[in-house]
């Protein structure tokens, strides 16, 4: 039988709690999408909305089958299961390439979104809003402050370099990095795709394939200058700084 009203878990209060969970989750998801992370606005919004719904079902969904005085329900158990259930999603966003770890921030953000949505559904809107605001403070205030304090120290940077295979270009790339005052900490091949030839072979030569490597560098100086110097090398078809946030 259909029942409408806050006491039944199907009233304006519950709809408002779901709406708040959706808005706060979408706000964080939008930031992740703008940074081109693996999980964007859709993933974060769905996770937040699902976490809020699970908690509402836990609070109101079993009143018609409970017998007063005989069955005791602990709604906090659902909140605990939400946390553990998100483990598989977070694990899918984290991957390791040798000593480089990617996806930690995005996985932690998914976990935070679920907590914020759970607070919104539990009738704690101020806490949910405050935690959302704190997330953006960490992102746009604390993180830049940490980078500012780290100035003058040795910086670590990861560069993604794409070049034509078979011409000894990698030696030139490493030589330029050394000349610019950077030392190589690790070198990983990301992809060798035989299906991708260069657009126009030079001087009628045979097609060459594109190789993509990740260069781990440590040193001082302007990264932009290093990127420009590497991009001017003959045979280098692409050079960019990897996103180290994840």
N, C-alpha and C positions, 0 to 999 in steps of 0.2 A: 504494500500500500504506500502511495506517495504521501509524504509529509513535508510541509513547508514551514520553516521557522528556524531561528537560531538554536533552539533547544534540540532540534533534530539534526543539526549539522548541515542544514540546507537552507540557510537564510542569507540576508544581506551581509551579515558579519563575516561568514565563511567566504562568500564571493569577494568581499573586500580583501580578506587575507590572501586569497589566491591571486587577486590582482596585484597586490603589493609584492608578493613573491615573484610574480612574472616581471614586473617593472624593474625591480632591483636586479634580478638575474639577467634581464636583457641589457641593463646598463653596463654591467661587467662584461657580458658577452660582446657587446658592441666594441668596447675597448680592445678585447682580444682579437676581434675580427679586423679592426683597423690596423693592428700590428701583424696581421696575416699569420696568426697562430693556427695550429692544427684544429683546435676546437674554437668555434666562433660563436656568434650570437644564437644560432639555432641550438647548438649543443648545450650551452649554458642555460638558455631559457627552458629547454625541455627538462634538464636536470633539476633546476629550481622548482619548476611547476610540479614535477613528479614528487620531489621531496615534500613539498607542501601538501600535496594530495594524500600521500602516505600518512602524514601526521594527522590530518583531518579525519581520515578513515579510522585511524587508531583511536581518536578521541570520541567519535560519534557513531562509527559504523556498526557497533555490535550491541547497542542498547536493547534491541528487540529480542536478542537471544540470551541475554544474561538474566539470571535469577538473583534478585536482591538477597544479600546475605550468604550466598552459596558460591559465587564466582567472583574472584577479584581480578581486575584488569590493571596492568601496569603500562600506561601509554608510553612511558620512557623507553620501553624495549624496542619500539618501532624506530625511535630516533637513533638508538644504538645500531640497529640493523641497517639504517640508511647509511651511516658512516662506513660500516664494514662492506656494504653492498657496492659502494662506489670504488672499492679497491681495484676491481677489474678494469673499470673505465680509466682510472688514473694510471694503472700499469700499462695500459695500451697506448698512453700518450708519452711514456718515458722510454727512451732508447739510448743505448750507450755505443759509442764508436771509439774503441780503445779507451783512453782516459777522458774522453769528452762526453758529458752527459747532456742530453737534450730533453725538453719537455717537463722539467720539474716545476717550473712556475705555472704552466698551464694546468698540470695535474693538481697542484695546490689550489689553484683558482677554482677548479671544479668542486673540490672539497669544500672551499669557503662558500661558494654559491649554495650548495646544499644546506650548509649550516644557516646561512642567512634566510633561505626560504623556509626552513624548519622553524626558525624564530618568528618569522612573519605569520606562519600558520598556527603557532602556539599562542598567539595573542600578545606578542612582544614586538610591536612595530617600531618603537623607538630604538630598541637594541638592533633590529635588523637594519634600519636606516643608518644608525651610527657605525655599524660594521662595514656597510657599503662605502660610506664616506671615508672610513679609515683605510680601506683598500686603495682608494684613489690618492689619499695622502701618502701612503707607502710608495705608490707608483710614481707620483709626480713631485713629491717633496723629499722624501727620505732617500730614494734611489739616486736622484741627481746630486743630493748633498754628499752621499758617499763617493760618487765619482769625483766631485770637486776636492774632497779631502785626499783622494788618492793621487792627485796631480803631483808630478815631480818624481813619482816612483816608476819603476819599470811596469809597462803595460803589456798585457797579453791580448793578442788579437788573432782571430781566425779568418783567413781569407779563402774564398772559393775561386779557384783559377781554372778556366777552361782554355785548352790549347790544342793545336793540331799535333796528333801523334806522329812519332817517327822522325822528328827533326832535332832532337836534343834540346828542346826548348826548356825543359824543366831545369837543366843546369843553368841556363841563363836567368831563369826566374829566381833560383836560390842565390845566384851571384848578385843580382840586383838587391835582394833583401839584405844581404850581408853588407853591401856597399852603403845602403841607407841606414845602417846601424841596428839592424834587426837580426836576431839569432833564431834559427829554426828549432822548435821544440818537438814538433811531430808533423808527419806527412802521411795523409791517408788518401787513397784513391776512392773516390765516391762512385764513379761510373765510367765504364768503357762500353759504349753502346755502338756496336758495329753497324747499326741501321742508320746512323746519323753521319753522313759525309759533310765535308765543308761545302759551301755553296758553289764555289767556282775553283777548281784545281788550278794552281798557278803554272803558267807556261806549259800547259798540256800534260802536266804530271798526273800520275794516277791519283785517284781519290784518296784522301787521308781521313782518318777518323778523329773525332773529338774526344779528348780525355779530360776528365774533371777531377781535380784533387783539392783537398782541404789542407791549407798550410797553417800550422800553429806557430805563431811568432811571438817573440818576447823582446822588448826593447823600448827605447824612447824616441819620440819624434812624432811627426804628423802622419797619421795613417793615410790621409787623403793624398799626400805627396807620394807615398809608397804605391798606392793604387794607380796613380797617374803614371808613374815610372814603369810599372809592370804592364799597364795597358798599352804602352808604346812599343813593347817588344814585338817583333815580327813573329807571327804565328799564334799569339795570344788573342783569343776571340772573345774573352769575357773575364772580368775580374770584379769581385765585389766582396764586401765585408760580411761575414756570416753573422746572423743574429745570435748573440751570446746570451740573451735573456732566457732562452730555453735550451 
